[in-house]
Amino acid sequence: MKVLFLLTLTLCLAFSVRAQTPGATYSPEQLDQLLGPIALYPDPLVAVILPASTVPSDITLAANYLAANGPAGGIDAQPWDPSVKALARYPDIVKWMNGNLDWTQALGAAFTQQPADVMKSVQQLRVQARAAGTLVNTPQQQVVMDGDNIRIVPAQPNTIYVPVYDPAIVYETPVGYAGPFLTFGMGYPVGAWLGYQCDWDDFGIWLGPWSPGWAYNRGWRNPGSGRNLWRAWQPDPRRSRAMVRSFYRPEGRLPTPRVVAAYRAPVRQPGLASRPAVSRAPSRPDYRGRAVAVPRPAGPAPSGQFISGYNRGTQTRAFSTRGQVSRSAPVRTPSSSRSAAPSRAAAPSRAPSQAPEDKRDRH
């Protein structure tokens, strides 16, 4: 009897420990697949879409409100998350996210659980698109190289455009296609609701007062008189637990959203040649803090895949001028202007933990 009791107790403890063991997380390749449809959006929209994806039920409420021709003046009075109120000013995005709700839920769960990794994936994808020649300046948005970071900002101070593209094309060197690879519809106004900012140094989202224009001060949108009121975005604890419990499925099959109906495919020209392969290795670790390997020869993506994984991302970095910048410098202190990527031996994901010197008020 005593032996049976001890055996039962051992099994109970084993199951208890197993239940407390953290599960799998999304791999870099999985995150690239999730983020591919929005990684080439302007920074102000990315900074709103990611928080909004963590409250998909509010996305549905906003979509229903807009479908019923709810007035724009009544958006602020709705009981939605502030990020969804901001996103409701861009009906096409809300409609698309609600129409692909399984993808929205997966993205929200990933951003809730792995916010820094999600931000790194956006940068990795931008590097790939820039290397492929598909991410370029347009009359609608500008590609800004800010040290190691690729920022995408509206080309006009008072108007923002939503890009439309096919993720299956833009992240690999398009063989046999002639651009443009990103197209744009009508422009939308900007305003105080866009008080969200991507922090590409510490891989997070900041909230603060809106200032017109897209001037940058030490890598941040110039906050004007509200310079000490910025704070790090954090998910609602109650809703985030339910989000992760219901939709965080790293071991399941990832949903693929439909391409926007307004998408205009690039012209196919079979005579075009691909870019030559690059034989040199990048000079710094990639955004995920991993040591890079010598890139493999370039080539078209396998059928059914638009992203072929981590090594593919490091290969495309060799095309970018960002490969000239080394991350071997010491880790940034508050007085430094750039942070260093950790080595393979010390590569924890970094979420925003402290505001820059001019935004330390954590109200």
N, C-alpha and C positions, 0 to 999 in steps of 0.2 A: 504493500500500500504506500509506503514511504517513497519507494522508487517511482511508482506511478505519479505520485504528487510532484516529485521533483522534475519528472519528465514533462508533465503538464505545465509546470511553472516555467521551465526552460523554453518550451514552445511559445508560451504567451509572451515572454520577454523578447524572444526572437522576432515575433510578429510585430511587437511594439516598436522595436528598434528599426525594423524594416519600414514601418509606416512613417517613422520620423526621418528616414533617409531622403534627402532631396532628390527629386526626379531629374530627368534629362532636361536640358535647355536647348533652345533653337541653335542650330549650328550657323556659322557665318553664311554658308550656302543657302540655308533655308531663309535666313533674314534677307539675303539679297533677292530671293524670289518674292518675298512679301513686299519689300520696299521698292522693287523695280518700277511699279506703276506711278510712283509719286516722287522718286528721287530727283527728277529733273524739274520739279516745280520750283517756283521762286521761294527763297527762304521764308518770307512772311507767311506763305501758305503752308509750307511744311511745318512751321512752328505752331500753326493752328490745327492742322489735320491730325497730327500725332496725339495731342491731348484729347481732341474730339473723338478719336477712335476708341478711347477708353470708356466712353459712355454711349454705346451704340443705340440704346433705347431712346436717348435724346435725339440722336440722328434721325431715327424713324419719326419721332414727333415733329421735328423740324421739317422733314420731307413732306409729311401730311399737311403741315401748316402752309408750306409754300404751294403745294398742289391745290389747296383750297383758296389760293390767291390771297393769303393773309398779307396785310400791309407791312411794308418794311419798317414803318414807324412803330409797329407793335412787337417787334422782335425782342427788344430789351425787357418787355414786361412778361415774357414767357418764363416758365420755371425750369429752363434748361441750364446745363452747365455753361459757364461763360465762353468756353471755347466753341461750343456749338452755336451760341448766339453770334459769335464772330463769323463762323463758317456759313451761317444762314444768309449772309450777304452775298454768297457765291452759290446760287441755286444749282448750277450744273454739278458742282462738286457734291453737294448734299444729295442730290438725286442719284448720282452715280454710286456714292458710298452706300446709300440705302438699297439701291438695286443690286449691290454686291455685298450684302450684309454679312455673309459668312467670312469674306475676306476682311471686312471692317472689324469684325469681332476678333479674328485671329491677329490682326495688326494691333488692336488695342490691348489684347492680352500680352503680346510680345513686348510692347512698349511699357506696359505696367511692370512686367517682370524683368526685362532686360533693356532699360532705357538707353544706357550708354552704348550697348552693342547695336541697337537700332540706329542711333545717330552715326556710328562708325560705318554701318552698312550704306547709309545714304552717301557719305563721302567716298566710299570705295566705288560705288556705282557711278558717281560723277566722274571719277578718275577714268573709269572704263569708257564712259561715253565720250569724254574729252579726247582720250587716246584714239578712239574709233573715228573721230572727226564729226560726230553727230551733235555734240554739245558746243555750240558756238554762239557768239553775240548775234542778236537779232534786234529789229526795231522794237520788239516787245519786252525783251529781257537781256540783261548783260551778265556775262560770266566774269567774276572778279577773283583773281588769284590773291589771296591774303595769306602770305607765307605758305604754310602747308595746306591751307584750307581752300576749298573751292566754294565760293558764295555765288548764288544766283539772285540777282536783285532786279526789280522792275526797271525798265529803261526810262519810264516816265514817272515824275514825282507823284502824280495824283491818280494814276491808273495802273491796274494790275491785270495781267492776262493769264489765263489758265492754259498751259500747254497741253496738246493732245499728241500722243505718240504710241507706238507699239513697242512694248518692252522686248519683244522677240527680235527686234531689229537694232535698236539704238545702242545696245551694250556690246555688240560685236562689230568688228569692221565690216560694214555692209558691202558684200560682194555683189555686183550687178545691179545696184540701186543708185539713183541720183536723187539728192535731197530736194526740198527740205525734209528733214526727218522729224522735226517738231513743227506742228502747225498751231495756229491760235485762232480763237473765235473773237467774240466781242470783248471789249475791255470793261472792267468793273471798277468802281471808285474805291479808293482807300479811305481809311478814317480811323477814329479812336479805337475801334474794335480790334485793330491789328496791333495791340500792345503785347505781342508775343515775339520772342527773338530766339533764334538758334544759337546755342553756345557750342561752337565747333572745337574749342580748346578743351573744355571739360565735358563735352558730350551730353548736353541737357537742353532744357528750355527755360528761358527766363521771361518773367512778366514785368511790365513796367508801363509808365505813361507814354502815350503816343506823341511823336514829334513828326511833322511833315517831312517828306524827302527821305533820301536814302544815304545820307552822309554817315560815315563810320568814324568812330573815335576809339582807337585802341581795339579795333575788331568788333565794336558794338555800334548799333544804331545810336546816333547822337541823342541822348535822352533830354537835352535841354535843361530846363529848370528843375525837372524831376529826377535829377541824376542819382539821388540817394534812395529812391523808392523802388528799385528793382529787387525782385526776389525770385528764387528758384521755384519752378513749377513742381508740384507734387500731386500725385493722384489722390482722390478721395479714398481714405482707408476702407470705408465700408463697401463702396462700390468696387474698388479694386480687388478685394478678396473674392467677391462674387464673380468678377470678370475672369480672374485667373482660374478659379475653380471650374468655371463653365467652359472656357474657350482656349485655355492654354494647353495645346496638344502637340508638343515637339515631336512625338513619335508617330503622329498621324499624318495623313495626306494633307498637304497645304492647298487651300482654295486658290483658284486663279481668277481674278476679276475679268469681266468682259472689257474689251477696248471700247472707249467712248464712241457712240454712234457717229459723231461728227468727224471721226478720224479719216484723214485723206492719206492713203498709202503713197510712199515715194514712188517715183517713176522707175520702172525696172529697165535697166540697160545691161544686158548680159555681157557686153563687150568690156565693161569696166573691170580693171584689175584690183586686187586687194592690196592693202598696204604691205610693204616688205616686213618680214619678221625682224625682231630686235634680238640681238645676240648678247647684249650686255646685261648684267644683273642690276637691279635697283640698288641705290646706295643707302637705303634706310629701311627700317621695318615698316610694315604697312600699318594701317589705322588700327588693326586689332592687336597691336603690340607683339606680333609674332615675327620671328626672324624669317626673312624671305629666302626663297631658293632661286636658282638660275631659271629664268623663264623658259617655257617650252615654245617651240615654233608657233607662229600665229596660224590661224586657220578658221574656216567658218564653223559656227556652232553646230553641234550635233543636232539631228532632227528632233524637234520637240523640246529643245533646251535653249534658253537664251542666255543662261549664265552657267559656266562650267566649273565654278567653284573657286576656292581661295587662290590656288596657283594661277588661275586665269586672271584674277584681279591683280596679282603682283606682276604678272607679265605686262598687263596694259599700263601699269604705273611707269614702266620703262619709257613709254612714249611721252609721258608728261614731264614738264619742266620741274614739277614738284619732286621728281626723283633726284634733283640736284641738291635738295635740302636734306641734311642729315639730322636725324633725331638722336644723335649720340650725345647731345649736350646735356648738362645736369638738369634735373627737374626744376621747373619754374617756381620761383618764389613769388609772393605778391608783387614784387617790384620788377619781375621779369616780364618780357613781352611775349614769350612763347613757352609752351609746356613741352616736355620731352616725353616720347613714348617709352614705356617700360620695356625691359628685355623679356625674353621668353620665360626666364626664371622668376620674374616679378611682373606679371601682367594682369593684375586685377582690373576688372571693368571699373571705370571711374564715372560716377554720377556727380552732378554739380553739388559741391559741398560748401563752397564759399564764394561769394560774389567778388568781382574785381574791386579794386580800391574805391572806385567811384560808384559802387552799387552794393555796399555792404549792409545796408539796412534790411533786415530780414523780417519786416513787419508782416 
